[in-house]
Amino acid sequence: MKIVSLTNPQIAMGLRLGGLKECYIISDPDEAGEKLLELSKDSETGIIIIDDDIARLHHKLIDNIRSSKKTFPIIVEIQSSDKKEITEGVDPLKDLIKRAIGVDISSDKGEGIPPKI
């Protein structure tokens, strides 16, 4: 299995410095859909790392890939470095854990925590 990235040049450079060999640089997030589909059909691809700009523009395609009966590829979304605000909504790591074990292990604040004695 291989790990690939489909990101902007800044993120790709950081991933390459971290040892990732297969980094596809996307200068226009609108055009990333074809490459994302191509990578998802490759049987050797285990993990696809994408930035949030690509995820936002191609969320239907990503949902279709994730909802397929295949275990791989796992699509991991990372936040672009130029984003200052915290995005709210779906936590991709929480979603991955839920898909892997079939149960949502998180709880709301204080819920399910036994009282201190």
C-alpha positions in Angstrom: 0.0 0.0 0.0 1.2 3.5 -0.8 0.4 6.9 0.7 -0.2 9.7 -1.8 -1.0 13.4 -1.4 -3.1 15.7 -3.6 -2.4 19.1 -2.2 -1.2 22.6 -2.8 2.6 23.2 -3.2 3.2 24.3 0.4 1.7 21.2 1.9 3.3 19.0 -0.7 6.7 20.4 0.3 6.1 19.6 4.0 5.0 16.1 3.2 8.0 15.5 1.0 10.3 16.7 3.9 8.4 14.2 6.1 9.3 11.4 3.7 6.3 11.1 1.5 7.4 10.3 -2.0 4.3 10.5 -4.1 3.0 14.0 -3.9 0.8 15.5 -6.6 0.7 19.3 -6.6 -2.6 20.8 -7.5 -2.4 24.5 -8.5 -6.2 24.6 -9.3 -8.4 22.7 -6.8 -11.2 22.7 -9.4 -9.2 20.3 -11.6 -8.3 17.9 -8.8 -11.4 15.7 -9.2 -10.0 13.6 -12.1 -6.8 12.9 -10.3 -8.7 12.1 -7.1 -10.8 9.6 -8.9 -7.8 8.1 -10.7 -5.9 7.6 -7.4 -9.0 6.1 -5.7 -9.2 3.5 -8.4 -5.6 2.4 -8.0 -5.5 -0.8 -6.0 -2.0 0.1 -4.6 -3.3 3.4 -3.0 -4.0 3.0 0.7 -4.2 6.6 1.9 -4.9 9.8 0.0 -4.0 13.0 1.8 -5.9 16.1 0.4 -6.1 19.7 1.5 -9.3 21.3 2.6 -9.7 23.4 -0.6 -9.9 20.2 -2.7 -12.2 18.6 -0.1 -14.6 21.5 -0.1 -14.9 21.5 -3.9 -15.1 17.8 -4.4 -17.1 16.7 -1.3 -19.6 14.7 -3.3 -16.9 12.7 -5.0 -15.1 12.1 -1.7 -18.4 11.0 -0.1 -18.9 8.5 -3.0 -15.4 7.1 -2.6 -15.8 6.8 1.2 -19.3 5.2 0.9 -18.1 2.5 -1.5 -17.7 -1.0 0.0 -14.0 -0.9 -0.4 -11.8 -0.5 2.7 -9.2 1.5 0.9 -8.3 4.2 0.0 -8.7 6.2 3.2 -9.0 9.9 2.4 -7.5 12.2 5.0 -8.3 15.9 4.8 -5.7 18.3 6.3 -6.1 22.0 6.8 -4.2 24.4 4.6 -1.6 26.5 6.4 -3.0 29.7 5.1 -6.3 29.2 7.0 -6.4 31.0 10.3 -9.9 30.2 11.4 -10.9 26.9 13.0 -13.4 25.0 10.8 -16.3 23.4 12.5 -18.2 20.4 11.3 -17.1 16.9 10.6 -13.9 15.7 12.2 -12.2 13.5 9.6 -10.2 11.5 12.3 -13.4 10.9 14.3 -15.1 9.7 11.1 -12.2 7.4 10.3 -12.4 5.8 13.7 -16.1 5.4 13.5 -15.8 3.7 10.1 -13.0 1.4 11.3 -14.7 0.1 14.4 -18.3 0.7 13.5 -19.1 2.7 16.7 -18.9 6.4 17.6 -16.6 6.4 20.7 -16.9 10.1 21.5 -19.3 11.5 24.0 -20.7 14.9 24.7 -19.3 16.9 27.5 -19.7 15.1 30.8 -21.9 12.5 29.4 -21.0 8.9 30.4 -18.3 10.1 32.8 -18.8 8.7 36.3 -19.0 11.2 39.1 -15.9 11.7 41.4 -16.3 10.6 44.9 
